[in-house]
Amino acid sequence: MQTVLDIGEYENLPTNSLPGFTTRLVGLIPSLHTHRRSEGVKGGFISRMTEGTWLGHVVEHVALEIQCLAGMDCGFGRTRSTGSYAEYL
């Protein structure tokens, strides 16, 4: 799956600067607790959001988790800039 994402004003706001973000997101998608990051550690993504990560990265992992929940065999994603401010593939 590929999408173009424009995060606008959130470009400079990591997750740890958004009060309650991680808690609310995990409340919506509880399986993120066991979601693995590239290191393959369960819960690693939650740790990363708590430490602070960028929203393009969050969207990538949420998309992967939703695909897994739908029964798709997936586990790799990549977020990269399109070259335009706050816009990612």
C-alpha positions as CSV (number, residue, x, y, z in Angstrom):
1,M,0.0,0.0,0.0
2,Q,1.3,3.5,-0.8
3,T,-0.3,6.8,0.2
4,V,0.7,10.4,0.2
5,L,0.4,12.0,3.6
6,D,0.5,15.8,4.3
7,I,0.8,16.3,8.1
8,G,0.8,20.1,7.8
9,E,1.3,21.9,11.1
10,Y,2.2,18.6,12.9
11,E,5.5,18.4,11.0
12,N,7.4,19.8,13.9
13,L,5.4,18.1,16.7
14,P,6.7,14.7,17.8
15,T,4.3,12.4,19.7
16,N,5.7,13.2,23.1
17,S,4.7,16.8,22.6
18,L,1.0,15.9,22.1
19,P,-0.6,15.3,25.5
20,G,-2.4,12.0,25.7
21,F,-1.6,11.0,22.1
22,T,-0.1,7.6,22.8
23,T,-2.8,6.6,25.3
24,R,-5.6,7.7,23.1
25,L,-4.2,5.9,20.0
26,V,-3.6,2.7,21.9
27,G,-7.2,3.0,23.3
28,L,-8.4,2.9,19.7
29,I,-6.1,0.2,18.6
30,P,-5.1,-1.9,21.6
31,S,-3.1,-4.4,19.6
32,L,-0.5,-1.7,19.2
33,H,0.8,-3.0,22.6
34,T,2.2,-6.0,20.8
35,H,3.2,-4.3,17.6
36,R,6.8,-4.7,16.7
37,R,9.2,-2.1,15.4
38,S,12.1,-2.7,13.2
39,E,14.1,-4.1,16.2
40,G,11.4,-6.8,16.5
41,V,10.6,-6.0,20.1
42,K,7.0,-6.3,21.3
43,G,5.8,-3.0,22.7
44,G,8.7,-1.2,21.0
45,F,6.4,1.0,19.0
46,I,4.6,2.2,22.2
47,S,8.0,3.0,23.7
48,R,9.0,4.9,20.7
49,M,5.8,7.0,20.7
50,T,6.3,7.7,24.4
51,E,9.9,8.8,23.8
52,G,8.7,10.9,20.8
53,T,8.5,10.0,17.2
54,W,7.1,11.7,14.1
55,L,3.6,11.4,12.9
56,G,4.5,10.1,9.5
57,H,6.1,7.2,11.3
58,V,3.0,6.7,13.4
59,V,0.8,6.6,10.3
60,E,3.1,4.0,8.8
61,H,2.8,1.7,11.8
62,V,-0.9,2.2,12.3
63,A,-1.4,1.2,8.6
64,L,0.7,-1.9,9.1
65,E,-1.2,-2.8,12.2
66,I,-4.6,-2.4,10.6
67,Q,-3.5,-4.6,7.6
68,C,-2.3,-7.2,10.1
69,L,-5.7,-7.1,11.9
70,A,-7.4,-7.6,8.5
71,G,-5.4,-10.8,8.1
72,M,-2.8,-9.6,5.7
73,D,0.8,-10.9,6.1
74,C,2.7,-7.7,6.4
75,G,5.4,-6.3,8.6
76,F,7.5,-3.8,6.6
77,G,6.9,-0.2,5.9
78,R,8.9,2.9,5.0
79,T,8.0,6.5,5.4
80,R,10.0,8.9,3.3
81,S,9.7,12.5,2.3
82,T,8.3,13.5,-1.1
83,G,10.6,16.6,-1.0
84,S,7.7,18.9,-0.2
85,Y,7.4,20.3,3.3
86,A,5.4,18.0,5.7
87,E,4.6,15.5,2.8
88,Y,5.5,11.9,3.0
89,L,5.0,8.7,1.0
